[in-house]
Each structure stands twice: as structure tokens, then as C-alpha cells.
Amino acid sequence: MKTLFFIFMVLCIINLCFPKFGWYLRYGWIVQGETEPSKSYMTMVRMSSLFMLLAAFTLAMA
């Protein structure tokens, strides 16, 4: 269970610091052009990653 928690935390931190990387893995390779994610998408991804990190830390401390 600790390994799964560690993997989840690493993915959330990567997504929080580099949201464009997650976008590329999901959508960017399909379009293969000069397309960039929107600012609202980047904000949404960062906020959801932060929320998930806080939820994970809260559950881990309980």
C-alpha cells in the first residue's frame, strides 16, 4: 500500500509542476502540431493535483 501511495504522490507532484507533460501524454501526441493546452486547462490540472495531494496527505495522516 505504501508503494501505491508513493506512486500516486509522485504522479500528482509531476502533474502539479509540469501539467503540460500530462497534456502531451493524453492529447498532444494525437495532434502532432504546434497546439498548446489552454491556460484554463493548465489551471484546472494544477488545482486538481493540489487537491488530490491534500486529500492523500489527509488520509495518510488519519
Backbone hydrogen bonds, N-H to C=O, Kabsch-Sander energy under -0.5 kcal/mol:
donor,donor_aa,acceptor,acceptor_aa,energy
5,F,1,M,-2.1
6,F,2,K,-2.4
7,I,3,T,-2.5
8,F,4,L,-2.3
9,M,5,F,-2.4
10,V,6,F,-2.4
11,L,7,I,-2.3
12,C,8,F,-2.2
13,I,9,M,-2.4
14,I,10,V,-2.5
15,N,11,L,-2.4
16,L,12,C,-2.0
17,C,13,I,-2.4
18,F,14,I,-3.1
21,F,18,F,-1.0
22,G,18,F,-0.9
23,W,19,P,-1.8
24,Y,20,K,-2.4
25,L,21,F,-2.2
26,R,22,G,-1.7
27,Y,23,W,-3.6
28,G,23,W,-1.8
29,W,24,Y,-1.6
30,I,27,Y,-1.4
31,V,27,Y,-1.3
32,Q,28,G,-1.9
42,M,38,S,-2.1
43,T,39,K,-2.4
44,M,40,S,-2.4
45,V,41,Y,-2.5
46,R,42,M,-2.3
47,M,43,T,-2.5
48,S,44,M,-2.3
49,S,45,V,-2.2
50,L,46,R,-2.2
51,F,47,M,-2.4
52,M,48,S,-2.3
53,L,49,S,-2.2
54,L,50,L,-2.4
55,A,51,F,-2.4
56,A,52,M,-2.4
57,F,53,L,-2.6
58,T,54,L,-2.2
59,L,55,A,-2.4
60,A,56,A,-2.3
61,M,57,F,-1.9
62,A,58,T,-1.0
